[in-house]
Amino acid sequence: MADLTELQPVLPPHEVQLGLDTFGDMTVDEEGKPRTFGQVLREVVEQGVLADEVGVDAIGLGEHHRDDYAISAPEIVLGAIASRTQRILLGTAVTVLSSDDPVRVYEKMATLDGVSDGRAEVTLGRGSFTESFPLYGLDLADYNRLFAEKLDLFALLLRTDGPVSWEGTVRGPLKDAVVYPRPEAGTLRTWIGVGGSPESVVRAARYGIPMMLAIIGGSPARFAPFADLYRRALEELGQPELPLGVHSPGFVAETDEQARELMFPHFKANRDRIGAERGWPPTSRADFEAEVEHGAVFAGSPETVAQKIAATVRQLGLSRFDLKYSNGPMPHRYSLEAIRLYGTEVIPRVRELLS
């Protein structure tokens, strides 16, 4: 029986892990010409290599199946990053488990873990975007059942070194099946991505898997009840204390003004595209400024971003914070500069503030 807690210790605040996330947002070049999918994927690899060089703890790549994001197979891109890096954790942000096969996800991530010398981690989620369901022949009416059963099987794979037997309704049963390869440390670093429903929080606690909160709107402090619920549920279920993380959007530049001016048009383009599909009103400059000042957007100079991250770590008792640094069609060079500043200035300052 593998023990997840040995791989994912709860860190004291001054040792909080600080990572970066991207969905491989489709970008434009300096003249505003759209980049190709291949160009964006190669740029993501370059971004991951730089993140490793400047001391970022982890990079997560999100899975999407639409024309505004380039990454539909994050494990492959992470493998390319693994071949050119030494220390950075390599994760998904998130893997849409509902529309994938748990055994295949485990095999792919265990393979990544092997080629990266034990640096792989997976974040499992339902998927807030649903394009993968019809693409893979799945019925959205089964949205909840697909995730619940597949998570049940994945959790069993995490905790069982030997043969696995399992039976459900969304895929064929397993009878004394053994899954290969085995991860370097016996099991995989795993998170469950949660958008903020109490049921999802309790589910993560029930399985004894660390929780990653996606905070993409509103004050991070308003998520404190979910952090408290997770810890309370772990205690009541007899589970050990486990890491809690947050994923939020943002951008780092030399000054607050520069960060806001560079980020806003690309942030708006991305949000308005999604909003048009979901019935949201267009994002105004006032909306954006409010999110930067008091909400979930961590944008500004290194000092401003560090102060906001440190405050969020304290408020929620975090072991991990990941900044989603890519913002819609923003050109690649600005993302590179944000990564450089995050690694060389934001991370050391956060650790100083928390020490």
C-alpha positions, 0 to 999 in steps of 0.5 A: 500500500503506497502512502501519498503523504510521504510524497506530498508533505505539508510544508511550513509557510516559509517552504511553500511551493511556488509554481506556474501554470499555462494552458498554452494560450494561442498567442500572437507575434509582435505584429499581431499575427496569430502563432500556429499551434506548433509554434505555441507548443514550442514556446511553452517548452521554452517557457518551462525550461526558463522556469526551471533555470530561474528557480520556479518549483513547478510548472503545470500544463492544462488540457483543453480541446479548443482553438484558443488553447494549444495543449490537448496532450499535456503529458507529451509537452511535459515530456519535452520539458523534462528532457531539458530540465533538471529540478522543476516539478512537471504537472497537469493543470488539469487532466480532465479525468472524466473524459479519459481512462484512469488506467491510461492517465496513470500509465502516461503520468508514471511514464513521465515520472520515469523519464523525469526522474520522479518529477511528475504530478497530476491534477485531476478535474472534471473539466470546466470546458466540455469539448472533450466529452463529445470528442470522445463519444461521452454523454454530458448527462453522465458528467458527475458519474463519469468523474466519480467512478473514474476518480474512484478507480484512479485512487485505487491505482494510487494506493495499490502496488499489486493487482487491482480489481474494480467494477463500475458502470462507465468502463469495463471491469478490472480483474487482478490487473497490474498497471505498468510502469510503476512510478519512481517512488511507488505512487504519483504526486496527485492533486484534485482540482476543485472550483469551490463546491463543498461536495468537491472539497469533501470528495478530495478529503474522503480520498485523502488527496491534496486539493488545488483550489482554482480561484479565478474570480473574487477575493481569495479570502472568500475561499477560506471556508473551503480550506477550513472545510477540507481540513475539518473533513480530513480530520473527521475522516481520520485522514492525515493533514494534507497539502492545500494549493491555489491556482490563480491568474496573473502577470508580473512586469517591472511596474504595477502600471506596466503589468496592468497595461500589458495584461488587460487587453489580452486578459479581456480577449480571453475572458470575453471569448469564453464569456460569449459562450457562457453568457457572461457580460464583456469584461470592463477595465473597471472589472479587471482593476477590481480583480487586481486590487481586491480579487483573484488576479495577481498582477503587478510588480514583483513586490506587489505580486509577492505581497498578494501571494504571501497574504493568500498563503497566510489566509488559506494556510497554503502549501502551494501557489500556482500563478497562471501566467499566460493570458490569451494572445499575449506575445511570448516574450512578455510571458518569458519576462513574467517567468523571469521576474517570478523566479528571480524576484517574486519567489525569493520575496514571498519566502522572505515575507513568510519566514 
